[in-house]
Amino acid sequence: MKIEKNRVVTLTYELRITDENGEPSLVETANEEHPMVFIYGMSGLPEPFEEKLEGLSTGDTFDFKLNSEDGYGEFDENALVDLPLTVFEVEGAVPDNMLEQGNFIPMADSEGNQLQGRVVEVTDNTVKMDFNHPLAGKELSFKGKVVEVRVASQQELEHGHVHGEGGHHH
């Protein structure tokens, strides 16, 4: 069975990016015990990632690169935001160890959209947060194997996610 729209895809892979020394650096692995499982066309993954997999079958291997534009976009300076320190207070104080450089903090914007922000810098009154995706501005190199391809159930399609092994459990 080939990878196409509304098929459940199970993959193993290694994701590498080029580090500041120009060397490939392993940043993510999906292995046999913890594979990536998604519904093709409903994954929320970058479309070019899915397009590179289209037409592959169980047992096929893949090895491809996505430039930053096709991955998680270019690094956006406007996604660096200075927030008042008071935003992080809980009952009048900032929790210990919360605002350490590099920490990711779940937040929401004024419309209630969930965001992940990374602490860049802390001053006496402000916290500089980076709301770029951690892989923004990076070329992504994927190498892996298609473990399984199957037809998504009607319930999975209605819910927009995989159920059962490797997926969501209600």
C-alpha positions in Angstrom: 0.0 0.0 0.0 1.4 3.4 -1.0 1.5 6.6 1.1 -1.3 8.9 -0.1 -4.0 11.1 1.4 -5.9 9.7 4.4 -3.5 6.8 4.9 -1.9 6.2 8.4 1.9 6.3 8.0 4.4 4.8 10.4 8.0 5.9 10.0 11.4 5.5 11.6 13.9 8.2 10.9 16.8 10.3 12.0 16.7 14.1 11.6 19.9 16.0 11.3 20.6 19.7 11.0 23.9 21.4 10.2 25.4 22.8 13.4 27.4 26.0 13.7 30.6 24.2 12.7 29.0 23.0 9.5 28.8 19.4 10.8 25.6 17.3 10.7 24.1 17.1 14.2 21.4 14.5 15.2 18.5 16.4 16.7 15.6 13.8 16.6 15.1 10.1 16.2 12.0 8.0 15.7 12.9 4.4 16.2 11.0 1.1 16.1 9.9 1.4 19.7 8.8 5.1 19.3 8.0 5.6 15.6 6.3 8.6 14.0 2.7 7.9 13.2 0.5 10.3 11.4 -2.4 10.6 8.9 -1.1 11.8 5.5 -2.6 15.1 4.7 -3.8 15.8 8.3 -0.5 15.7 10.2 0.3 19.4 10.7 3.8 18.6 9.4 5.3 20.8 6.7 3.7 19.9 3.4 7.0 19.4 1.6 7.9 16.7 4.2 4.7 14.8 3.3 5.2 15.3 -0.4 8.7 13.7 -0.2 7.0 10.6 1.2 4.1 10.4 -1.2 4.0 7.1 -3.2 6.4 5.2 -0.9 5.3 1.8 0.5 6.1 -0.3 3.5 9.8 -1.2 3.6 10.9 1.7 1.4 13.6 3.9 2.6 14.0 7.7 2.2 16.8 10.2 2.4 16.0 13.8 1.7 16.6 17.4 2.7 14.2 20.3 3.3 15.5 23.8 3.1 14.4 26.1 5.9 11.6 27.6 3.7 10.1 24.2 3.2 10.7 23.1 6.8 9.8 25.5 9.6 10.5 28.8 7.9 13.2 31.3 8.2 14.2 32.7 11.6 11.9 35.6 12.3 13.4 38.5 14.3 9.8 39.7 15.0 9.3 36.4 17.0 11.8 37.7 19.5 9.7 39.5 22.1 10.5 41.4 25.3 7.8 40.6 28.0 7.5 42.2 31.4 8.8 40.0 34.2 5.4 40.2 35.9 3.9 38.0 33.2 5.8 35.0 34.7 4.7 35.6 38.3 2.6 33.1 40.1 1.1 34.4 43.3 3.3 37.5 43.2 6.6 35.7 42.5 8.4 34.1 39.6 8.8 30.3 40.3 12.4 29.2 41.0 14.3 27.9 37.9 11.5 28.9 35.5 13.4 31.7 33.7 16.7 29.9 33.0 18.1 30.6 29.6 17.1 28.0 27.1 14.0 26.9 29.0 10.8 26.4 26.9 7.7 27.8 28.5 4.1 27.1 27.3 2.3 30.4 26.8 -0.8 31.7 25.0 -1.2 34.9 22.8 -4.0 37.4 23.2 -6.3 35.2 21.1 -5.7 32.1 23.2 -3.4 30.4 20.7 -0.9 28.0 22.4 2.7 28.9 21.8 6.1 27.6 23.0 8.6 30.3 23.9 12.3 29.8 24.7 13.9 32.0 27.3 16.7 34.0 25.6 17.6 36.6 28.2 16.4 37.8 31.6 16.9 41.3 33.0 15.6 42.9 36.1 12.3 43.9 34.5 11.9 42.0 31.2 12.3 38.5 29.7 13.3 38.2 26.0 11.4 35.2 24.6 11.9 33.5 21.2 8.7 32.2 19.7 10.4 30.8 16.5 10.1 27.1 16.0 13.4 25.5 17.3 14.2 24.3 13.8 13.4 27.7 12.1 16.1 28.8 9.7 17.6 25.2 9.6 18.1 22.8 6.7 16.5 19.5 7.7 18.0 16.2 6.6 15.7 13.2 7.0 16.9 9.6 6.6 14.6 6.7 7.4 12.2 3.9 6.6 8.5 3.4 6.0 7.4 0.8 8.6 3.7 0.6 7.7 1.0 2.2 5.6 -2.6 1.5 6.2 -6.0 3.0 5.5 -7.2 5.4 8.2 -10.4 4.5 9.9 -13.5 6.7 9.6 -13.2 7.6 13.2 -9.5 8.6 12.8 -10.4 10.8 9.8 -13.2 12.4 11.8 -11.0 13.1 14.8 -8.0 14.1 12.7 -5.5 11.9 14.4 -4.3 8.2 14.6 -5.9 5.9 17.2 -4.3 2.8 18.7 -0.6 2.0 18.6 1.5 5.0 18.1 -1.5 7.3 18.2 -4.0 8.9 20.4 -5.9 6.9 23.1 -9.3 8.2 24.2 
